[in-house]
Amino acid sequence: MSYSLSPPTFLPDWLLPPASSLHHRPSISVAVAAVVAGLGLAYYVYADVLELNKPAGWRAVPRISGLAYTASLVAGMSIPERYGFLFRDVLLKHGLARGNLGISVILTVGDPDMARQVLNNIDDFPKMTTGSNRPDDLISRFFGTNLVSSNGVTWRRQRRIANPAFHRGWNTEIFAERAGVLVENIRRAITTGEDEVEMVDMFQRLTLDVLGKAVFGYNFAGLENPNSEYIQIYNEIVKLSGQPINLFFPFITQYLRPGLDSKIVRFDDMLYRIIDHKREEILRAAAERGGQPMTPEEEKGADLLALMLQACNAEEEGRRMDRKELRDNMMAFFIAGYFLEHAQLVFQHDTTSSAFSSAFYELATQPVCFIIYLTMRNCEHIQTTARAEILSVLGPNPASAPTTDQLKLLPYLDAVIKETLRLYPPLPTIAFRKAARDVPLVDVTRGKRYVVPRGTLIAASAWHLGRNSAVWGHDAAVFRPERWIEEPELGRRAGWNYLPFSNGTRSSTRRAFCAPYVPPFTRNSSTLAVFNRIIFSRTVREFEWTLPADSLHADGLVFTEFNALKSRPMRIVFRARG
């Protein structure tokens, strides 16, 4: 059977194409493809190369290669490596830089005044909300929507209920008790002939134990049992969250870890059991008090969940947190520094334990030198200097828990902590904000004016700001605690160059969540700062420590890949004192 290509006779001539065109269909297809390709190329040049669809003030912002940005993540560069590879030079010169990561545009700010403009303006630069782009993936479900990640009415309502958690001190007996268990673990390792002790994992378990008891009133006993099921689940989620594949292909997370969903359900079951049990305790105790709230003495010993449940009961019906909101906010306190921002992942892994690891590393390696008669240098180890101060204030008996008044008499230890936070900020990249409209951004230092287009993601680099030589001096990259003693007001003078826990209108939330590693002048969570002083005052009196000769960190701290500021496994050689 044959078919004719003749035009149909029932159509009028003016509707028919020229007869010759029916014999040249390939030419038409090629022409159409060429036109489409040309239009696509023209739009690419218009929108992506020349950016004529963006404000002129945006086109003036210096660019870093989006391909290099993506490659740095895929290659598993650590934050310091990526900073040196992509950001350092351009931030030093211009104070800000932008780059494309997939379909998202990210603006990184490294100028203190521009950081202030972004972080202080929550109307124009609201914080991204957790799960806004992928609310159903496993990691969003695990971290939930809470004070850290919410905005607007939801944030204000939850913040009001959570107020008791921000206006009380933590039970410091928990810190002292866990410090004792940490010391016993190290002593046991020495006694059994272990020359080196892996401390990064040890500090992580210490932190989780303290947070579990202070937040939930639940003892994970991670220091005693590193293979606890719930700690393993928690660590698995955390590890997966920090992988580049979760950034680019979040929807396949459940297929990479087929059993992860059921593990999250088990973890949630544990949290809900704790919440329900605690709620029953609160209601029973309130009934025994005749409906009266906790006494100040009872509040002092209460965990944060108990305080929030009491605050919930005082709220009007319909404005209280439900079980899911309580669960999510307990996770926010518990994770103490894990921030998961969606569309882009800014994941600060174990901020407290990372800070401990960084400080222990510096105490194991750094000498401190004093100039004598302008020429001679008398060098003494930082660890030795800190120990001498601690012994002079607390005495030689390490088993005696320091009092709050004694801990205030340790200026050199405070300086060590501040210097650790400066060089190793718990939030090296401060969580993303998202421009709600086209917003002007003024570079006062360089006399320039930029415009940030609506929808742009903005992050401030605390890592860069803490190394600003204009503020910190020519030795900005050097760990030197003495700078804080030589200039007691250095932290205040540094201003927005010192952002270990961010700053701005929402900083109190982060400071309370972000571990008890808070410098002394941060008075809104000064009680939390006791944690690190107790740990250091106990370990420095009990042990001397150094790095092994073949340490991975012999030439400087080596961090894990992606966006986690967590040192790689660090083995420490301990020697018991006395």
Summary of the structure (lengths in Angstrom):
residues: 578
radius of gyration: 28.3
end to end distance: 104.6
largest distance: 110.2
contacts: 1792
relative contact order: 0.14
helix: 53%
strand: 11%
